[in-house]
């Protein structure tokens, strides 16, 4: 497994962030770092995402930053140019996967069916994003899919929270989880970065009980 993917696994939880204002990025990174979780997936769902990534990388060069909701190679290029160290897609895109492999950038494509997982295997990848996790069957579905694909690990996102995080992490084929409850849009939008820091600490402490 790629070193960056190993780092993601070591944190166990990746905050999934949507930023409407790029200037919020440094404050968010500071809150996550102070909370003990220096990693984030910045979703490219807003026009501010690229600049937010640049500011985050400039002010916090050591934080592990990935770009999420990447739907095309062109979007992946913009994310990488802005400072993304890894790419995550909600579904499987040959265009995105092939581009990332060519660029040597770790990519986690979405896959929630056996067919999609077989596509992933054909490209020699080991980790798939399972999204939307809860709506797609949760841990029971992941375990069912894991059986015929012994070399695949899962990165579930969607509906993950403090109440079910450890349940997912307890399955050894889950490499890490993505979660947005500690970085809610309402907290970011109202500048409550202290609250984000505190929620991050709570999540980190929760993970320590599992380990």
C-alpha positions in Angstrom: 0.0 0.0 0.0 1.2 3.5 -0.9 2.9 5.4 2.0 0.2 8.1 1.9 -2.5 5.5 2.2 -0.7 4.0 5.2 -0.7 7.5 6.7 -4.4 7.7 6.2 -4.9 4.4 7.8 -2.7 5.5 10.8 -5.2 8.3 11.5 -8.2 6.0 11.1 -10.5 9.0 10.4 -10.3 11.5 7.6 -12.5 14.7 8.1 -14.5 15.3 4.9 -14.6 19.1 4.5 -16.7 21.3 2.2 -15.5 24.9 2.1 -17.5 27.8 0.7 -14.9 30.3 1.5 -11.2 29.7 0.8 -10.1 31.9 3.7 -11.6 29.4 6.2 -9.1 26.7 5.2 -6.1 27.9 7.4 -8.4 28.1 10.5 -9.8 24.7 9.8 -6.4 23.1 9.4 -5.3 24.7 12.6 -8.4 23.3 14.4 -7.8 19.8 13.1 -4.1 19.9 13.9 -4.7 21.2 17.4 -7.3 18.5 17.8 -4.7 15.8 16.9 -5.9 14.9 13.5 -3.8 16.6 10.8 -5.6 15.2 7.8 -8.5 16.4 5.6 -10.3 15.6 2.4 -11.4 18.9 0.9 -14.3 18.2 -1.4 -14.2 19.8 -4.8 -18.0 20.6 -4.7 -17.5 24.4 -4.5 -15.7 27.0 -6.5 -13.6 27.8 -3.4 -12.1 24.3 -3.2 -9.0 24.9 -5.3 -8.0 28.2 -3.6 -8.8 26.6 -0.2 -6.4 23.8 -1.0 -3.7 26.3 -1.9 -4.1 28.3 1.3 -4.2 25.2 3.4 -1.1 23.8 1.9 0.7 27.2 2.2 -0.2 27.7 5.9 0.0 24.1 7.0 2.5 22.3 4.8 2.7 19.3 7.0 -1.0 18.5 7.1 -2.1 15.5 4.9 -4.5 17.0 2.3 -6.6 15.1 -0.2 -9.1 16.2 -2.8 -12.6 14.6 -2.7 -15.5 14.5 -5.1 -13.1 14.4 -8.1 -15.1 13.6 -11.2 -12.6 14.1 -14.1 -8.9 14.1 -14.9 -9.1 17.9 -15.4 -10.4 18.3 -11.9 -7.8 16.0 -10.5 -5.1 18.1 -12.2 -6.4 21.2 -10.6 -6.5 19.6 -7.3 -2.9 18.3 -7.5 -1.7 21.6 -8.7 -3.3 23.2 -5.7 -1.5 20.8 -3.3 -3.6 17.6 -3.0 -1.5 14.6 -2.0 -4.3 12.1 -2.8 -7.5 11.9 -4.8 -10.9 10.5 -3.8 -13.8 9.9 -6.2 -17.4 9.1 -5.2 -17.6 6.6 -7.9 -15.4 4.7 -10.3 -13.9 6.7 -13.2 -11.4 5.2 -15.5 -10.3 8.6 -16.6 -9.5 9.7 -13.1 -7.8 6.5 -12.1 -5.7 6.4 -15.2 -4.7 10.0 -14.8 -3.7 9.5 -11.1 -1.7 6.4 -11.9 0.1 8.2 -14.6 0.9 11.1 -12.2 1.9 8.7 -9.4 -0.8 10.1 -7.1 -2.7 7.8 -4.7 -6.3 7.5 -5.7 -9.3 6.0 -3.9 -12.2 5.4 -6.3 -15.7 4.8 -5.2 -17.0 1.2 -5.5 -20.1 -0.3 -3.9 -20.7 -3.3 -6.2 -18.7 -6.4 -7.1 -18.4 -5.2 -10.7 -16.9 -1.8 -9.7 -14.5 -3.5 -7.3 -13.3 -5.8 -10.1 -12.6 -2.7 -12.2 -10.5 -1.4 -9.3 -8.6 -4.6 -9.1 -7.8 -4.5 -12.8 -5.9 -1.3 -12.2 -3.9 -2.8 -9.3 -5.5 -0.6 -6.6 -6.1 -1.9 -3.1 -8.5 0.6 -1.4 -12.0 1.6 -2.5 -14.2 4.3 -1.2 -17.5 2.8 0.0 -20.0 5.6 -0.4 -22.7 6.3 0.7 -21.8 3.8 3.4 -24.8 3.7 5.6 -27.3 4.1 2.8 -25.6 1.4 0.8 -25.8 -1.3 3.5 -23.2 -0.2 6.0 -20.8 -2.6 7.6 -22.8 -5.7 6.7 -22.5 -4.8 3.0 -18.8 -4.2 3.3 -18.3 -7.6 4.9 -20.3 -9.3 2.2 -18.2 -7.6 -0.5 -14.9 -8.3 1.3 -15.4 -12.0 1.2 -14.7 -12.6 -2.6 -12.1 -9.8 -2.8 -9.5 -10.7 -0.1 -7.0 -8.1 -1.1 -9.3 -5.1 -1.2 -9.7 -2.7 1.7 -12.5 -0.2 2.3 -12.7 3.5 3.1 -16.4 4.0 4.1 -17.8 7.5 4.0 -21.4 8.7 4.4 -23.4 8.5 7.6 -20.2 7.8 9.7 -20.4 9.5 13.1 -19.2 9.1 16.7 -21.9 6.5 17.3 -20.8 4.0 14.6 -17.2 4.9 13.9 -15.7 2.1 16.1 -18.0 -0.4 14.6 -16.6 0.2 11.2 -13.0 0.4 12.4 -13.4 -2.9 14.2 -13.5 -4.7 10.8 -9.9 -5.3 9.8 -10.7 -4.7 6.1 -11.7 -1.1 6.8 -8.5 1.0 6.3 -10.0 4.2 7.7 -13.3 6.1 7.7 -14.3 9.4 6.3 -16.5 11.7 8.4 -18.0 15.1 8.3 -19.6 15.4 11.7 -16.5 17.0 13.3 -16.3 19.6 10.4 -20.0 20.5 9.9 -20.8 23.2 7.3 -22.6 25.1 10.0 -19.6 25.2 12.3 -17.3 26.3 9.5 -19.7 28.9 8.2 -20.2 30.4 11.6 -16.4 30.4 12.4 -16.7 28.0 15.3 -13.3 26.5 14.8 -12.8 26.0 18.6 -15.8 23.7 18.5 -14.3 21.8 15.5 -11.0 21.5 17.5 -13.0 20.0 20.5 -15.0 17.6 18.3 -11.7 16.5 16.7 -10.2 15.8 20.1 -13.2 13.8 21.1 -12.9 11.7 17.9 -9.2 11.2 18.5 -9.9 10.1 22.0 -12.6 7.7 20.8 -10.2 6.1 18.3 -7.6 5.6 21.1 -10.2 3.5 23.0 -10.4 1.2 20.0 -6.7 0.9 19.6 
